[in-house]
Amino acid sequence: MNFLEAVPAIRRIDTNRDALFAIDVVGDVSPADAENLFGLLQAAYALHPRIDVLVRLTDEESVDWANISENT
């Protein structure tokens, strides 16, 4: 594995709003990336009872909708 393969697919985007949770999703998401995302969300909800969520998708070639929960 080279150093480029270790770059997380999900990255936090800095905003000027405390209750806005913004992320950048670049390419394919690994299970480790998803676990990291849930940790980031838990931290955001620990600080704010309600948050707005912004997701920016970049270089995403396809989505396997069969694996997306109906509750999402």
Stockholm file with secondary structure:
# STOCKHOLM 1.0

chainA/1-72         MNFLEAVPAIRRIDTNRDALFAIDVVGDVSPADAENLFGLLQAAYALHPRIDVLVRLTDEESVDWANISENT
#=GR chainA/1-72 SS CCGGGGSCSEEEECCSCTTEEEEEEESCCCHHHHHHHHHHHHHHHHHCSSCEEEEEEESCCCCCGGGSCTTC
#=GC SS_cons        CCGGGGSCSEEEECCSCTTEEEEEEESCCCHHHHHHHHHHHHHHHHHCSSCEEEEEEESCCCCCGGGSCTTC
//
